[in-house]
Amino acid sequence: MAFLELTNLEKVFGTNRVVTDFTLGIEKGEFISLLGPSGCGKTTVLRMVAGFETPTSGTIRIDGQDVTALRTNQRAIGMMFQAYALFPNMTVADNVAFGLKVKGVPKGERDARVAEMLRLIGLSDLGNRFPFQMSGGQQQRVALARALAPRPRVLLLDEPLSALDAKVRVSLRNEIREIQRELGITTIFVTHDQEEAMSISDRIVVMNGGIAEQAGAPFDIYNNPRTRFVAGFVGTLNMFTATVEAPEQGLLKVAGQTVALGTGAISARAGETVTLALRPEAIHLGRAEGREVVLPATIEEVHFLGSVIRVRARVADTVVALDTFNRADQPPPPIGSTGEISFSARDVILLPQ
């Protein structure tokens, strides 16, 4: 039995079904990200776990206890919001102590816990400051310490990094993950940032239209998408239209060339069209050993990004994106030049129709 169990959750607002048949088991200490576009239902799922919204149907269990009908303050949930939501008239220490004070924790124990939390977030010397005297990143650390201070069973993070600049976001998300690992607290993180979810999650749940399209480790979500939405939403994807030649042998034609995907790889009939997908890193500019599929291409765009050069090339009626490492002895190809791209058939993702 999972530590946190969400079973057949549904949420309907009027005639609008926001979450449909959402089922997920989360192990103790696991870090789960709910990933998807705005309006996909990920925040509604989080709010139902927190007790801010009551499910239209379904159940929520924490450590075997059914908490579906319990109020928020009865669930032992810690929550960190997008907005810092700190009390401006309280010091950092008082903000961290707030939940403990509400629970009636004795002052000596409360002070010790606050000191422990400030040490955990690296702000031990700033307990007497007020929120307006701190940077955005520091304020969000305080918000995290306040959420963790009462020792919640589950930590919920609702896009807590979206208001921060890029450099601070990367630093703080790594800190959050380190703290989560140190405490071993079960965590749900809501984000629409793919890189964020991929970099810190044990598992990712990709949501679309209120439905969990796929759940799995970042490696599996990226490399083995089960739906067209997941394939297109997570990372960059190049798509080719291909014609099936011999399905029993796994043969199809792409841009005039026959590609062998392997026996049993194709379920469509001969003559039907299918969609193939390739990640940019699977495509090589020019011929390369181990990449048996070679297609003629015309360079349309070249973007120099320092260590990486991003190229867009036209192959027949399809424009593909690929990345190549910058080499000082090899300048990027000129726009308008012709050449070849190559890839391995084993890197092709056959998308469901």
N, C-alpha and C positions, 0 to 999 in steps of 0.2 A: 504493500500500500504506500502510495506517494505521500510526502509530508503535506503538500498543498494539492488538493484535488478540486478541479473545476469540471463539473459534469453537466453536459447538455445545457449550458447557459444560453438564455435568449433574453433580449431586451427590446421591447417595442415602445416607441413614443408615438401615441396616436395611431396613425396608419403606417408609420415608418419603422421598419424592422432594422435596428441598428446592429445587433449581434444575433447570429443564427447558429444554434447547435454547437456551441464552443465547448470542447472537451480537452482538458490538458492536465497531466499529472506532473508535478514538480517535486524533485527530491530535496531533502534537507540539505541546505548549503549550496544549492544550484543557482546559477545566475542565468535567468531567462530574459531575452529581449522580445518584445512585441514590435514588429517592424511592419510598416505599411504607410500608404499615402494618407493625407488628411481625410477624415471622414470614413476611415475603414473600420472603425469600431474598437481600436486598440485602447484608447483612453477610457471608453465606456467599460471595457472588461476590467481595467485597473480600478475604476471607481466602484464597480460591483464587489471586487475583492476587498476594497477599503471599507465598504458599507455606506458610501455616499449615494449609491444607487441600489435599488432592490431589483433583483432579476425578475423578469416576467415569468420565467420558469427556469428550472435547473437548481443545482445545489453547489455550495462552496464548503469544503471541509479543510480545516487546518489541524494537523496532527491528530486526525481521527474525529475531531469535534465538528459537528455541523454548525457553522456560523452564519448560515444564509439569512436568518431572521434576527441576528444580533446587531446591536448598535455599533457604530465605529469604535467607541471607547471600550467595548467589551471584547474586541478581537485581538488586542495586542499587536496592532499594526503600526509601523513607522512609515511616514510618507514625506517625500521630498518633492517639492513642486518646481515648475518652470520659473515662477517668480519666487524670490528668496523668502518672502512672507515672514521676515523677522520683525519683531516688535521694536520700532524705532526708539522708544523711550526706555528700553532695557539695554543693559550692557551685554556683551557677548556671553559672559558667564551666566547671567540671568536668563538669557534666551535659551541656552543649553539646558538650564535647570528647570525650565518652565513645566515640561511634562512630568518631571519627577515631583515637583511641588504640587501639581494637581493630583498626583497619585498619593500624596501624603507621606512621601519618603522623608525620614528624619533629616535634619539639616546636616549633621556630620556625614552621614552616608551620601547625602545629595552633593555636598561639596567635594567629596572624594570622587564621585562618579563624574562630576563636571571636570575636575582636573584630569581624570583619565581620558575623557573625550577630547579635551583640548590638546592633550599630548598626542592622541591618535591622529588628529587632523593637522598637527604641526603648528598650533597657535597658542601654545602654553603661556606666552608672554603677553597675549593680547586680550585677556579675559575682561579687563576693565574698560576696553574701548566700546564705543557705540557703533552700530552698523554703518552709519554714514561716514565713519572714519576709516572704512575698510574698502578694499577693491571688490569687484564683482566676484572674482574667484574666491576670495577670503570669505565673503558673505555666504557663498554657496557651501563652503566647507562648514561654516557654523550651522547652516540649515541641516546639513548631513549629521553633524554631531547632535543636534537637537532631536532629530528623528531616531537616532540610535541610543540616546541616553537612557530611555526607559526599558531597554533590552526587549525590543519587539520580537515576535516570532517570525514576522515577515516584513521585509523592507520593500516599499513601492517607490519607484522613481519615475515621475511624470515629466519627460523631456527636460531634465534639470539643467542641461548644459546649453540649451538653444539660445540663451541670452548672452552668452560669452563669446569673446573673439576666438578665432580658430586655434591659436597657439595655446591659450588657456584651456580651451575645451579638451585638447589632446592630453595635456598634463593632468587635468582634473579627472578625466574619465579613467586614466590609469591609476590615479590615487584611489578613486572610488572602488575600483576592482581590487586593489591591494588590500584596502580596509575590509571589503566584503569577504575576501579570502581569509584574512586574519581572524575575523569574527565568526566565520562560517554561517552567516545568516542567509536564509533563503530570500532571493531577490527577484523582483520583476521590474524590468526597465523598459519604458516606452520611448520609442524614437522613430523618426522617419529618415534618419541618417544611416545609410547602409554601412559605410565605413565604421561608424561608431558601433553598430550592432555586431559587425563581423569581428571587430578587434577585441571585444571584451566578453562576449557571451559564451556560455557553455552550450546553449542551444538558442536557436532563433525560431520564432513563430511568425511567418509571413502572412499578413491579413489583407483581405481585399473584400470590400462590400459586406463587411460583417462576418465573413467566413475565414477560418484558418485554412489557407490554401496548402501550406506545408510547414512542418516542424522538423527541425533536425540540427545537427552541428553545423557551424558556419561552413566547413569544408563541403559537406553534403549539399547544403542549400545552394552554394555557389556552383559546384561542379555537376550536381545531379538534380536540376530543377524538374519537378513533376508536372508543372502546368506552364502554359505560355505566360501567364502573368508573373509567376515567380522568376522565370527565365529572363523576362524583359525588365523586371523591376530591380532585381539584385545584380548590380554591376552593369557593365556595358556589354552589349550583345550584337553580333553581326548575324543577319539572317539572309539565307539564300533560298530561292525557290528551286526545287529539284523535281525531276520526273523519274518515277520508278521504272526501271528496266526489267529487272528480274528479282522480285521480292524474296524468293526462296534462297537466292544466293546473296542477298543484301546489296544488290547493284542498283545504282541510280545515276542519273546524268545531271551534272552541275556545270553551267556555263560551257556546254559542249563537251565536257570530259566525263568519262565514266568513273565513278567513285564506288569502292567496295567497303560497305560498313560491316560486313560479316554475316554469316548465316543466322537467320532468325531475327535480324535487327529491324526488319521492316514488316509492318503488318498490313500496309496498303497494297492494293492490286497493281499490276503492271499497267502503265499509262497514266496512273493517277499522279497528282502533284503533292509534294510534301514540303515542309519547311525545315531547313537545317539551320542550326545556330552554332556560332563559334565565338569564343571569348577572344579579345584582341591579343592576349599574350600567346594564344595558340597559333597565331598567324605569323609567318616569317617573311620578311622582305627579301625576295630572291629565293633561289633554291637552297635547301638545307638538308643535311643528312637525316634520315628518319622521317622526313616529310614527303610522302610519296605523291600527294596531290599538288600539282603545279598548274597555276592558272595565269594567263596574261593579264596585266593590269596597267592602268594609267594613273600616275600620281596627280591628285587634285589639290590636296592641302598638306602643308608641313608646318607643324607647330613645335618650336624648340622650347623645351621645358627644363633645361638644365641636364640632369642625368638621363632624362628620357626624351625621345623625339616621337611625337604622336603624328602618324601619317594617315591620311584618308586617300584611299585608292579606289578607282572604278574598275570593277570586274563585270564585263557585259553590262547588264542594266542594274547592277547592285553596287553601292558604295560601301566599302568596308573600312573599319578603323583598326589600326594596329599600332603597337608600341614597340620601339626598338631602342636599345641603349645607346647613349651618346658615346662616340669614340672619336678622339682627337685626330686620328689618322684617317677617318672616313666621314667626309661631310654628308649631310642629309641629301636625299635625291632631289633634284630640281623639279619644281611644279611643271606639269605637262610632259615629263619624261615617261617613257614606257619601260616596262620591265615585267617582273613576275612576282607572284606571291606563292607561298607553299604552306601546306599544313598536313597534319596526319589525320587519317580517317578516324583513328581512335579518339580524337579530340572533338569530333562532331557530336552535337546534341541534336537528336531527332525530336522535334517538338510535336506534342499531340495536336491533332487538327481540331 
